[in-house]
């Protein structure tokens, strides 16, 4: 029960208690109803002074409460007041119950509105998924770079999209996120200047900030290539979202077509895939989203 309901019940209790007490006084003590009955005390006192025996004839119980000298009008008013109090109590209770029902109905309506808004945002918002695009040798250089593809699989454009991609060589399966650092959404000043939009169905590609020489992609040097990072964006409902990704490539799965190519060979004139996208594995850590 709310504090408001407790206060209402307490007030009604006080009103009913006072009304019952007043009616009890009126009913139980004739003097309250008919001042003429006070003469009995006066007559007894006078008899005591004069020594005369002039007893007062006390009316019967029925006469006491039905005497024509009684104040019938006050009786009628008293019972009418009592009835009015009862009706008022009943009306106040009805009003209170009606207000309580209205409050519950309003709360339920707002809850339904909030649920609908949440369901709508979850259904319509932008969702950015990250898929691997391999490790590729760049045009005009002997270096390789990790690539990813950003896919908006939601229904609204993703705005202010910041894509941060890293690449590194490791001789172990990385199990510590500290070894796979990404840009911090709250402290990296670069995020404030991004104004990229990814429409639903768009698939923009992005290369890593890091490069490695082609001859490093060798099992004699390293065991794995990791391409990892994070994408920050607004989902269409002014909510900041992120998708974190981590793709692992085993160097043993490399394209062996270029194993025997000497380091002095001319740089390619078109992009060449060194580690194919289908060879990527989603690492057990570093993949998360909200």
C-alpha positions as a Markdown table, in Angstrom:
| # | Residue | x | y | z |
|---|---|---|---|---|
| 1 | Unk | 0.0 | 0.0 | 0.0 |
| 2 | Unk | 1.3 | 3.4 | -0.9 |
| 3 | Unk | 1.8 | 6.3 | 1.6 |
| 4 | Unk | -1.0 | 8.1 | -0.1 |
| 5 | Unk | -3.4 | 5.3 | 0.5 |
| 6 | Unk | -2.3 | 5.0 | 4.1 |
| 7 | Unk | -3.0 | 8.7 | 4.7 |
| 8 | Unk | -6.5 | 8.4 | 3.1 |
| 9 | Unk | -7.4 | 5.4 | 5.2 |
| 10 | Unk | -6.2 | 7.2 | 8.3 |
| 11 | Unk | -8.2 | 10.3 | 7.6 |
| 12 | Unk | -11.3 | 8.2 | 6.9 |
| 13 | Unk | -10.8 | 6.4 | 10.2 |
| 14 | Unk | -10.6 | 9.6 | 12.1 |
| 15 | Unk | -13.8 | 10.9 | 10.5 |
| 16 | Unk | -15.7 | 7.7 | 11.2 |
| 17 | Unk | -14.4 | 7.6 | 14.8 |
| 18 | Unk | -15.5 | 11.2 | 15.6 |
| 19 | Unk | -18.9 | 10.6 | 14.0 |
| 20 | Unk | -19.5 | 7.4 | 16.0 |
| 21 | Unk | -18.5 | 9.1 | 19.2 |
| 22 | Unk | -20.8 | 12.1 | 18.7 |
| 23 | Unk | -23.7 | 9.8 | 17.8 |
| 24 | Unk | -23.0 | 7.7 | 20.9 |
| 25 | Unk | -23.2 | 10.8 | 23.1 |
| 26 | Unk | -26.4 | 12.0 | 21.5 |
| 27 | Unk | -28.0 | 8.6 | 21.9 |
| 28 | Unk | -26.8 | 7.6 | 25.3 |
| 29 | Unk | -27.2 | 10.8 | 27.2 |
| 30 | Unk | -30.6 | 12.4 | 26.9 |
| 31 | Unk | -29.2 | 15.7 | 28.2 |
| 32 | Unk | -27.3 | 16.1 | 25.1 |
| 33 | Unk | -30.5 | 15.6 | 23.1 |
| 34 | Unk | -33.1 | 17.3 | 25.3 |
| 35 | Unk | -32.0 | 20.0 | 27.9 |
| 36 | Unk | -35.4 | 19.6 | 29.7 |
| 37 | Unk | -34.1 | 16.4 | 31.3 |
| 38 | Unk | -31.7 | 18.5 | 33.3 |
| 39 | Unk | -34.6 | 19.5 | 35.5 |
| 40 | Unk | -34.4 | 16.2 | 37.3 |
| 41 | Unk | -31.3 | 17.2 | 39.0 |
| 42 | Unk | -32.7 | 20.5 | 40.0 |
| 43 | Unk | -35.9 | 19.0 | 41.4 |
| 44 | Unk | -34.0 | 16.6 | 43.6 |
| 45 | Unk | -31.9 | 19.5 | 45.0 |
| 46 | Unk | -35.0 | 21.5 | 45.8 |
| 47 | Unk | -36.7 | 18.6 | 47.6 |
| 48 | Unk | -33.6 | 18.3 | 49.7 |
| 49 | Unk | -33.9 | 22.0 | 50.7 |
| 50 | Unk | -37.6 | 22.1 | 51.5 |
| 51 | Unk | -38.0 | 18.7 | 52.9 |
| 52 | Unk | -40.9 | 18.1 | 50.7 |
| 53 | Unk | -41.4 | 14.8 | 49.0 |
| 54 | Unk | -42.0 | 15.6 | 45.4 |
| 55 | Unk | -40.4 | 12.8 | 43.5 |
| 56 | Unk | -39.6 | 13.2 | 39.9 |
| 57 | Unk | -41.3 | 10.7 | 37.7 |
| 58 | Unk | -38.6 | 9.2 | 35.4 |
| 59 | Unk | -39.8 | 8.4 | 32.0 |
| 60 | Unk | -39.5 | 4.9 | 30.7 |
| 61 | Unk | -36.7 | 3.9 | 28.3 |
| 62 | Unk | -39.1 | 4.1 | 25.4 |
| 63 | Unk | -40.4 | 7.5 | 26.5 |
| 64 | Unk | -36.9 | 8.7 | 27.0 |
| 65 | Unk | -36.1 | 8.2 | 23.4 |
| 66 | Unk | -39.5 | 8.9 | 21.9 |
| 67 | Unk | -40.7 | 11.8 | 24.0 |
| 68 | Unk | -42.4 | 14.6 | 22.1 |
| 69 | Unk | -40.2 | 17.0 | 23.9 |
| 70 | Unk | -37.2 | 15.3 | 22.4 |
| 71 | Unk | -35.3 | 17.1 | 19.7 |
| 72 | Unk | -36.5 | 15.1 | 16.8 |
| 73 | Unk | -35.0 | 17.5 | 14.3 |
| 74 | Unk | -31.5 | 17.0 | 15.9 |
| 75 | Unk | -32.1 | 13.2 | 15.7 |
| 76 | Unk | -33.0 | 13.4 | 12.0 |
| 77 | Unk | -30.0 | 15.6 | 11.4 |
| 78 | Unk | -27.7 | 13.3 | 13.3 |
| 79 | Unk | -28.7 | 10.2 | 11.3 |
| 80 | Unk | -28.6 | 12.2 | 8.1 |
| 81 | Unk | -25.1 | 13.3 | 9.0 |
| 82 | Unk | -24.1 | 9.7 | 9.8 |
| 83 | Unk | -25.5 | 8.6 | 6.5 |
| 84 | Unk | -23.7 | 11.4 | 4.7 |
| 85 | Unk | -20.5 | 10.4 | 6.4 |
| 86 | Unk | -21.0 | 6.8 | 5.2 |
| 87 | Unk | -21.7 | 8.0 | 1.6 |
| 88 | Unk | -18.8 | 10.3 | 1.7 |
| 89 | Unk | -16.5 | 7.5 | 2.8 |
| 90 | Unk | -17.8 | 5.3 | 0.1 |
| 91 | Unk | -17.3 | 8.0 | -2.5 |
| 92 | Unk | -13.8 | 8.9 | -1.4 |
| 93 | Unk | -12.9 | 5.2 | -1.5 |
| 94 | Unk | -14.3 | 4.9 | -5.0 |
| 95 | Unk | -12.4 | 8.0 | -6.1 |
| 96 | Unk | -9.2 | 6.7 | -4.5 |
| 97 | Unk | -9.7 | 3.3 | -6.2 |
| 98 | Unk | -10.4 | 5.0 | -9.5 |
| 99 | Unk | -7.2 | 7.1 | -9.3 |
| 100 | Unk | -5.2 | 4.0 | -8.4 |
| 101 | Unk | -6.6 | 2.2 | -11.4 |
| 102 | Unk | -5.8 | 5.2 | -13.6 |
| 103 | Unk | -2.3 | 5.3 | -12.2 |
| 104 | Unk | -1.8 | 1.6 | -13.0 |
| 105 | Unk | -3.2 | 2.0 | -16.4 |
| 106 | Unk | -0.9 | 4.9 | -17.1 |
| 107 | Unk | 2.1 | 3.0 | -15.9 |
| 108 | Unk | 1.1 | 0.1 | -18.0 |
| 109 | Unk | 0.7 | 2.3 | -21.1 |
| 110 | Unk | 4.1 | 3.9 | -20.5 |
| 111 | Unk | 5.7 | 0.5 | -20.1 |
| 112 | Unk | 4.2 | -0.6 | -23.4 |
| 113 | Unk | 5.5 | 2.6 | -25.1 |
| 114 | Unk | 9.0 | 2.0 | -23.7 |
| 115 | Unk | 8.9 | -1.7 | -24.8 |
| 116 | Unk | 7.7 | -0.7 | -28.3 |
| 117 | Unk | 10.5 | 1.9 | -28.5 |
| 118 | Unk | 13.1 | -0.6 | -27.4 |
| 119 | Unk | 11.7 | -3.3 | -29.8 |
| 120 | Unk | 11.7 | -0.8 | -32.6 |
| 121 | Unk | 15.3 | 0.3 | -32.0 |
| 122 | Unk | 16.5 | -3.3 | -31.8 |
| 123 | Unk | 14.7 | -4.1 | -35.1 |
| 124 | Unk | 15.7 | -1.0 | -37.1 |
| 125 | Unk | 19.1 | 0.1 | -35.7 |
| 126 | Unk | 22.3 | -0.3 | -37.6 |
| 127 | Unk | 24.4 | -3.4 | -37.0 |
| 128 | Unk | 28.0 | -3.5 | -38.2 |
| 129 | Unk | 29.5 | -6.9 | -38.8 |
| 130 | Unk | 33.2 | -7.5 | -39.6 |
| 131 | Unk | 34.3 | -10.3 | -42.0 |
| 132 | Unk | 37.9 | -11.2 | -42.9 |
| 133 | Unk | 39.2 | -10.2 | -46.3 |
| 134 | Unk | 42.6 | -11.9 | -46.2 |
| 135 | Unk | 46.2 | -10.7 | -45.9 |
| 136 | Unk | 47.2 | -9.1 | -49.2 |
| 137 | Unk | 50.4 | -7.8 | -50.9 |
| 138 | Unk | 49.9 | -4.2 | -51.9 |
| 139 | Unk | 50.5 | -2.8 | -55.4 |
| 140 | Unk | 53.9 | -1.3 | -55.9 |
| 141 | Unk | 55.5 | -2.7 | -52.7 |
| 142 | Unk | 56.8 | -5.9 | -51.2 |
| 143 | Unk | 54.7 | -5.3 | -48.0 |
| 144 | Unk | 51.5 | -7.1 | -47.0 |
| 145 | Unk | 48.5 | -5.7 | -45.1 |
| 146 | Unk | 45.6 | -7.3 | -43.3 |
| 147 | Unk | 42.1 | -6.4 | -44.7 |
| 148 | Unk | 38.6 | -6.6 | -43.3 |
| 149 | Unk | 35.1 | -5.8 | -44.7 |
| 150 | Unk | 32.5 | -3.9 | -42.8 |
| 151 | Unk | 28.9 | -4.9 | -43.5 |
| 152 | Unk | 25.9 | -3.0 | -42.3 |
| 153 | Unk | 23.3 | -5.7 | -41.7 |
| 154 | Unk | 20.8 | -3.4 | -40.0 |
| 155 | Unk | 18.1 | -1.2 | -41.5 |
| 156 | Unk | 19.4 | 2.3 | -40.7 |
| 157 | Unk | 22.6 | 3.9 | -41.7 |
| 158 | Unk | 25.5 | 3.7 | -39.3 |
| 159 | Unk | 27.0 | 7.2 | -38.8 |
| 160 | Unk | 30.3 | 8.5 | -37.6 |
| 161 | Unk | 31.9 | 5.2 | -38.3 |
| 162 | Unk | 35.5 | 4.9 | -37.1 |
| 163 | Unk | 37.4 | 1.7 | -38.2 |
| 164 | Unk | 40.6 | 0.8 | -36.5 |
| 165 | Unk | 42.5 | -2.2 | -37.9 |
| 166 | Unk | 45.8 | -3.7 | -36.7 |
| 167 | Unk | 47.9 | -6.6 | -37.9 |
| 168 | Unk | 50.6 | -8.5 | -36.1 |
| 169 | Unk | 52.8 | -11.7 | -36.3 |
| 170 | Unk | 52.8 | -14.1 | -33.3 |
| 171 | Unk | 54.3 | -17.5 | -32.5 |
| 172 | Unk | 51.4 | -18.5 | -30.2 |
| 173 | Unk | 47.7 | -18.4 | -29.9 |
| 174 | Unk | 47.1 | -15.1 | -28.2 |
| 175 | Unk | 45.0 | -15.4 | -25.0 |
| 176 | Unk | 45.6 | -11.9 | -23.5 |
| 177 | Unk | 43.6 | -9.0 | -24.9 |
| 178 | Unk | 46.4 | -6.7 | -23.7 |
| 179 | Unk | 48.4 | -8.0 | -26.6 |
| 180 | Unk | 45.7 | -6.9 | -29.0 |
| 181 | Unk | 45.3 | -3.2 | -28.2 |
| 182 | Unk | 42.6 | -1.1 | -29.9 |
| 183 | Unk | 41.7 | 2.6 | -30.0 |
| 184 | Unk | 39.7 | 3.8 | -26.9 |
| 185 | Unk | 36.3 | 5.2 | -27.7 |
| 186 | Unk | 36.5 | 7.7 | -24.8 |
| 187 | Unk | 40.1 | 9.0 | -25.0 |
| 188 | Unk | 41.2 | 8.7 | -28.6 |
| 189 | Unk | 41.0 | 12.2 | -30.1 |
| 190 | Unk | 40.9 | 10.8 | -33.7 |
| 191 | Unk | 37.3 | 9.6 | -33.1 |
| 192 | Unk | 36.0 | 13.2 | -32.9 |
| 193 | Unk | 36.8 | 13.9 | -36.5 |
| 194 | Unk | 35.2 | 10.9 | -38.2 |
| 195 | Unk | 32.1 | 11.5 | -40.3 |
| 196 | Unk | 31.9 | 8.3 | -42.3 |
| 197 | Unk | 28.4 | 6.8 | -43.0 |
| 198 | Unk | 27.8 | 3.1 | -43.9 |
| 199 | Unk | 24.4 | 2.6 | -45.5 |
| 200 | Unk | 22.5 | -0.7 | -45.1 |
| 201 | Unk | 23.9 | -3.2 | -47.5 |
| 202 | Unk | 27.2 | -1.4 | -47.9 |
| 203 | Unk | 30.4 | -3.4 | -47.6 |
| 204 | Unk | 33.4 | -1.0 | -47.4 |
| 205 | Unk | 36.8 | -2.6 | -47.0 |
| 206 | Unk | 39.6 | -1.3 | -44.7 |
| 207 | Unk | 43.3 | -2.2 | -44.5 |
| 208 | Unk | 45.4 | -2.4 | -41.3 |
| 209 | Unk | 47.6 | 0.4 | -40.0 |
| 210 | Unk | 50.5 | -2.1 | -39.8 |
| 211 | Unk | 52.4 | -3.6 | -42.7 |
| 212 | Unk | 54.9 | -6.4 | -42.7 |
| 213 | Unk | 57.5 | -7.5 | -45.4 |
| 214 | Unk | 56.3 | -10.4 | -47.6 |
| 215 | Unk | 59.2 | -12.5 | -46.6 |
| 216 | Unk | 58.0 | -12.4 | -43.0 |
| 217 | Unk | 55.0 | -14.5 | -44.0 |
| 218 | Unk | 57.0 | -17.7 | -43.6 |
| 219 | Unk | 56.7 | -20.6 | -41.1 |
| 220 | Unk | 60.4 | -20.2 | -40.5 |
| 221 | Unk | 59.8 | -16.8 | -38.9 |
| 222 | Unk | 56.2 | -16.8 | -37.5 |
| 223 | Unk | 53.3 | -19.1 | -36.9 |
| 224 | Unk | 50.2 | -16.9 | -37.0 |
| 225 | Unk | 49.1 | -13.6 | -38.5 |
| 226 | Unk | 46.5 | -11.7 | -36.4 |
| 227 | Unk | 44.2 | -9.0 | -37.9 |
| 228 | Unk | 42.2 | -7.3 | -35.2 |
| 229 | Unk | 40.6 | -4.1 | -34.2 |
| 230 | Unk | 37.4 | -2.3 | -33.4 |
| 231 | Unk | 34.6 | -0.3 | -35.2 |
| 232 | Unk | 32.8 | 2.5 | -33.4 |
| 233 | Unk | 29.6 | 4.0 | -34.8 |
| 234 | Unk | 26.2 | 5.5 | -34.0 |
| 235 | Unk | 23.3 | 3.1 | -34.6 |
| 236 | Unk | 20.6 | 5.5 | -35.9 |
| 237 | Unk | 19.1 | 6.1 | -32.4 |
| 238 | Unk | 22.0 | 8.3 | -31.1 |
| 239 | Unk | 23.5 | 5.3 | -29.3 |
| 240 | Unk | 27.3 | 4.7 | -29.5 |
| 241 | Unk | 28.0 | 1.1 | -30.5 |
| 242 | Unk | 31.1 | -0.9 | -31.1 |
| 243 | Unk | 32.1 | -4.2 | -32.9 |
| 244 | Unk | 35.4 | -5.7 | -31.9 |
| 245 | Unk | 37.0 | -8.3 | -34.1 |
| 246 | Unk | 40.0 | -10.6 | -34.2 |
| 247 | Unk | 40.9 | -12.9 | -37.1 |
| 248 | Unk | 43.6 | -15.5 | -36.9 |
| 249 | Unk | 45.5 | -16.9 | -40.0 |
| 250 | Unk | 47.9 | -19.8 | -39.8 |
| 251 | Unk | 50.9 | -19.0 | -41.9 |
| 252 | Unk | 51.0 | -22.7 | -43.0 |
| 253 | Unk | 47.8 | -21.9 | -45.0 |
| 254 | Unk | 49.5 | -19.2 | -47.1 |
| 255 | Unk | 49.4 | -19.0 | -50.8 |
| 256 | Unk | 52.6 | -20.9 | -51.7 |
| 257 | Unk | 52.7 | -19.5 | -55.2 |
| 258 | Unk | 55.1 | -16.8 | -54.1 |
| 259 | Unk | 57.3 | -18.9 | -51.8 |
| 260 | Unk | 60.2 | -19.1 | -54.2 |
| 261 | Unk | 59.9 | -15.5 | -55.4 |
| 262 | Unk | 63.2 | -13.7 | -54.7 |
| 263 | Unk | 63.2 | -10.6 | -52.5 |
| 264 | Unk | 64.6 | -8.7 | -55.5 |
| 265 | Unk | 61.6 | -9.4 | -57.6 |
| 266 | Unk | 59.8 | -6.3 | -58.9 |
| 267 | Unk | 56.8 | -5.1 | -56.9 |
| 268 | Unk | 53.4 | -6.3 | -58.2 |
| 269 | Unk | 51.2 | -4.2 | -60.4 |
| 270 | Unk | 48.0 | -5.6 | -58.8 |
| 271 | Unk | 47.0 | -6.8 | -55.4 |
| 272 | Unk | 48.0 | -10.4 | -54.6 |
| 273 | Unk | 46.4 | -12.5 | -51.8 |
| 274 | Unk | 49.0 | -14.1 | -49.6 |
| 275 | Unk | 46.6 | -15.5 | -47.0 |
| 276 | Unk | 43.1 | -16.1 | -48.3 |
| 277 | Unk | 40.0 | -14.8 | -46.5 |
| 278 | Unk | 38.5 | -18.3 | -46.2 |
| 279 | Unk | 41.5 | -19.4 | -44.2 |
| 280 | Unk | 40.8 | -16.9 | -41.4 |
| 281 | Unk | 39.4 | -18.1 | -38.1 |
| 282 | Unk | 37.5 | -16.0 | -35.6 |
| 283 | Unk | 39.8 | -16.0 | -32.6 |
| 284 | Unk | 38.5 | -17.1 | -29.2 |
| 285 | Unk | 39.0 | -13.7 | -27.7 |
| 286 | Unk | 38.8 | -10.2 | -29.2 |
| 287 | Unk | 35.4 | -10.6 | -30.8 |
| 288 | Unk | 32.6 | -8.7 | -29.1 |
| 289 | Unk | 29.8 | -6.2 | -29.9 |
| 290 | Unk | 26.9 | -4.3 | -28.4 |
